[in-house]
Every structure is written in structure tokens, then in C-alpha cells.
């Protein structure tokens, strides 16, 4: 896990909150909840090491490579 990315993202989220919250004071509660949930989702995704997660190409290779060997391709 890269803690520097996590800390940088946390600092940026705090900066976004400080800059946008005065504009959100007039907004309804639903908008505030959506704003906070998007920021929380982005912040929580930095905890995951997404660079090491296999992508769709790796999954397709794992599925179809044995089939290709059986067929003889």
C-alpha cells in the first residue's frame, strides 16, 4: 500500500471540503449527503492497491487459455 497517495488524497479531500462547503450550505441535505459519499468513496478507494488488481484482460486469459489448449489453438 502506498501511504503517500492516501495522505495526499486525504489532504486534497480536506481542501475540497473547505472550498466547497460554503457553496453547499444553501444546498439541500441530499446534495450534501451525495457530496460527502462521493468524497468518502474516493478516499476509501485509495486504501486499496488497485495497481496490483488484475484487470479484465487477465481474467479473460485465465478463462479462455485452457479452452484454447483443448481446442488446439
C-alpha positions as CSV (number, residue, x, y, z in Angstrom):
1,X,0.0,0.0,0.0
2,X,1.2,3.5,-0.8
3,X,0.6,5.6,2.2
4,X,1.8,8.8,0.4
5,X,-1.1,8.5,-2.0
6,X,-3.5,8.0,0.9
7,X,-2.2,11.1,2.7
8,X,-2.2,13.3,-0.4
9,X,-5.8,12.2,-1.2
10,X,-6.9,13.0,2.4
11,X,-5.3,16.4,2.2
12,X,-7.0,17.1,-1.1
13,X,-10.4,15.9,0.2
14,X,-10.0,18.3,3.2
15,X,-9.1,21.1,0.8
16,X,-12.2,20.3,-1.4
17,X,-14.4,20.3,1.7
18,X,-13.1,23.6,2.9
19,X,-13.5,25.2,-0.5
20,X,-16.9,23.8,-1.4
21,X,-18.7,23.7,1.9
22,X,-19.7,27.4,1.8
23,X,-21.3,26.8,-1.5
24,X,-23.1,23.7,-0.2
25,X,-24.6,25.5,2.8
26,X,-27.5,26.6,0.6
27,X,-28.0,23.2,-1.0
28,X,-30.5,20.6,0.3
29,X,-29.4,17.8,2.6
30,X,-29.5,15.3,-0.3
31,X,-26.8,17.2,-2.1
32,X,-24.6,17.3,1.0
33,X,-25.0,13.6,1.5
34,X,-24.1,12.8,-2.1
35,X,-21.1,15.2,-1.9
36,X,-19.8,13.5,1.3
37,X,-20.4,10.0,0.0
38,X,-18.5,10.6,-3.3
39,X,-15.6,12.0,-1.3
40,X,-15.7,9.0,1.1
41,X,-15.8,6.5,-1.8
42,X,-12.8,8.2,-3.4
43,X,-10.9,8.3,-0.2
44,X,-11.6,4.7,0.6
45,X,-10.5,3.6,-2.9
46,X,-7.0,4.9,-2.1
47,X,-6.8,2.3,0.6
48,X,-7.0,-0.5,-2.0
49,X,-3.9,-1.3,-4.0
50,X,-5.7,-1.0,-7.4
51,X,-2.5,-1.1,-9.4
52,X,-2.0,-4.7,-8.3
53,X,-5.6,-5.9,-9.0
54,X,-5.8,-8.0,-12.2
55,X,-7.8,-6.4,-15.0
56,X,-10.4,-7.8,-17.3
57,X,-7.7,-9.0,-19.8
58,X,-6.1,-11.2,-17.1
59,X,-9.4,-12.7,-16.2
60,X,-10.3,-13.5,-19.8
61,X,-6.9,-15.1,-20.3
62,X,-7.4,-17.3,-17.2
63,X,-10.8,-18.4,-18.6
64,X,-10.1,-19.0,-22.2
65,X,-6.5,-20.2,-22.2
66,X,-7.4,-23.7,-21.0
67,X,-10.2,-23.8,-23.6
68,X,-7.7,-22.8,-26.4
69,X,-5.3,-25.6,-25.3
70,X,-8.1,-28.1,-25.5
71,X,-9.2,-26.9,-29.0
72,X,-5.6,-26.8,-30.1
73,X,-5.2,-23.1,-30.9
